[in-house]
C-alpha cells in the first residue's frame, strides 16, 4: 500500500504538472498552486483533485494487487 501510494503521488504530480501546462497557465511547470488558482479557479480545483487522486488510486491499486497475489498464493 505504501509503495502504491508513493507511486500514485509521483504519477499524480506528473499528471497535474502536465494539466497545468496543457491549460496554458503562465510559468507552466514552475507555477505554484496559488498561481494556478489566481489564473483559473477551475484549473486550480482540477489540479488539486489530480494531486489528491494520485495517491488514493495508487494505494487502491497496491492493496488490490496484494490481495490478488495473496489469493493466488493460497490456491
C-alpha positions in Angstrom: 0.0 0.0 0.0 2.8 2.4 0.8 4.6 1.7 -2.4 1.3 2.2 -4.3 0.7 5.5 -2.5 4.2 6.8 -3.3 4.0 5.7 -7.0 0.5 7.2 -7.2 1.7 10.5 -5.7 4.5 10.7 -8.3 2.2 9.9 -11.2 -0.4 12.4 -9.9 2.2 15.1 -9.6 3.3 14.5 -13.2 -0.3 14.5 -14.4 -1.0 17.7 -12.5 2.0 19.5 -14.0 1.1 18.3 -17.5 -2.5 19.5 -16.9 -1.2 23.0 -15.8 0.9 23.2 -18.9 -1.9 22.0 -21.1 -4.4 24.6 -19.9 -1.9 27.3 -20.5 -1.1 28.6 -17.0 1.7 31.2 -17.1 5.1 29.8 -15.9 3.9 26.3 -16.7 5.7 23.7 -14.6 7.1 26.5 -12.3 3.6 27.7 -11.3 2.5 27.1 -7.7 -1.0 26.0 -6.7 -1.6 29.7 -5.8 -0.6 30.8 -9.3 -2.9 28.3 -10.8 -5.9 29.4 -8.7 -5.1 33.1 -9.4 -5.3 32.5 -13.1 -8.2 30.0 -13.1 -10.2 28.7 -10.2 -11.5 25.7 -12.2 -8.0 24.7 -13.3 -6.9 25.0 -9.6 -9.7 22.7 -8.5 -8.9 20.1 -11.2 -5.1 20.3 -10.3 -5.8 19.7 -6.6 -8.2 16.9 -7.5 -5.4 15.2 -9.6 -2.9 15.7 -6.8 -5.2 14.1 -4.3 -6.5 11.3 -6.6 -2.9 10.1 -7.5 -2.0 8.7 -4.0 -5.5 7.4 -3.4 -5.7 5.5 -6.7 -2.1 4.2 -6.1 -2.9 2.9 -2.7 -6.1 1.2 -4.0 -4.1 -0.5 -6.8 -1.4 -1.5 -4.3 -4.0 -3.1 -1.9 -5.8 -4.7 -4.8 -2.7 -6.2 -6.3 -1.5 -7.5 -3.0 -4.9 -9.2 -2.4 -4.7 -10.8 -5.8 -1.2 -12.1 -5.2 -2.2 -13.4 -1.7 -5.3 -15.0 -3.2 -3.3 -16.8 -5.9 -0.7 -18.0 -3.4 -3.3 -19.7 -1.2 -4.7 -21.8 -4.1 
